[in-house]
Amino acid sequence: MGWSAETAARQTRMPVPWAAGQLAAMHATGLLGKDASDEGRYLYEPAADLRRLVDEMAVAYRERKTRVVAVIFGEAASDAQSFADAFRVRRRD
């Protein structure tokens, strides 16, 4: 039982074309395989090197969800941004 673009779109509340593109991209990078019984469905079948990384990410997400989400969405400032922010002039209230 795999995921179709329609299923992924419904689960993520995103448009079907977007979900189809994401599934195709994950397949191209070796994270997903194609369901042999239904070409329109994808299965979680990462390449060996990716499986280890995904497993490590799952552990990190389970143990430090907030930090992982912050990194994914870029809430953690880069070193260069932090350095630049140190020189910003701020108003005193």
C-alpha positions in Angstrom: 0.0 0.0 0.0 1.7 3.2 -1.2 0.9 6.8 -1.4 -0.6 8.4 -4.5 -0.5 12.1 -5.2 -4.1 12.4 -4.3 -3.5 10.7 -0.9 -0.4 12.9 -0.2 -2.3 16.0 -1.1 -5.2 15.1 1.2 -2.9 14.3 4.1 -0.8 17.5 3.7 -3.7 19.7 2.6 -1.8 20.8 -0.4 -2.8 20.8 -4.1 -2.5 17.5 -6.0 0.1 18.8 -8.5 2.3 20.0 -5.7 2.1 16.6 -3.9 2.8 14.8 -7.2 5.9 17.0 -7.7 7.1 16.3 -4.2 6.6 12.5 -4.5 8.4 12.5 -7.9 11.3 14.5 -6.3 11.6 12.1 -3.4 11.6 9.2 -5.9 14.4 10.9 -7.9 16.5 11.3 -4.8 16.2 7.7 -3.8 13.9 8.2 -0.8 10.8 6.6 -2.4 10.3 3.6 -4.6 7.5 3.0 -7.1 4.8 0.5 -6.1 5.1 -2.4 -8.5 1.4 -3.1 -8.4 0.4 0.5 -9.1 2.8 2.9 -10.9 0.9 5.9 -9.5 1.8 5.1 -6.0 5.1 5.5 -4.1 6.5 3.5 -1.2 9.0 4.4 1.4 12.1 2.6 0.1 15.1 4.7 0.8 18.5 3.8 -0.5 20.8 2.3 2.2 22.7 5.6 2.8 19.5 7.6 3.0 17.8 5.1 5.3 20.4 5.8 8.0 20.0 9.5 7.7 16.2 9.3 7.8 16.4 7.0 10.9 18.7 9.5 12.6 16.3 12.4 11.7 13.4 10.4 13.1 15.3 10.0 16.4 16.2 13.8 16.5 12.6 14.7 15.7 11.3 12.5 18.5 13.8 13.9 21.0 13.9 17.5 19.9 10.9 18.3 17.8 10.9 22.0 18.3 14.6 22.4 17.3 14.2 20.2 14.2 11.2 22.2 13.0 13.0 25.4 13.6 16.0 24.3 11.5 13.7 23.0 8.8 11.8 26.3 8.5 15.0 28.4 8.9 14.1 30.0 12.2 17.7 29.4 13.3 19.7 32.3 12.1 22.9 31.6 10.3 26.2 32.7 11.8 26.5 35.4 9.2 23.0 36.7 9.9 23.7 36.7 13.7 26.9 38.7 13.1 25.1 41.2 10.9 22.3 41.6 13.4 24.8 42.5 16.1 25.4 45.8 14.2 21.8 46.8 13.8 20.7 50.0 15.5 17.7 49.4 17.7 15.4 52.1 19.1 15.2 52.3 22.9 11.7 52.3 24.2 
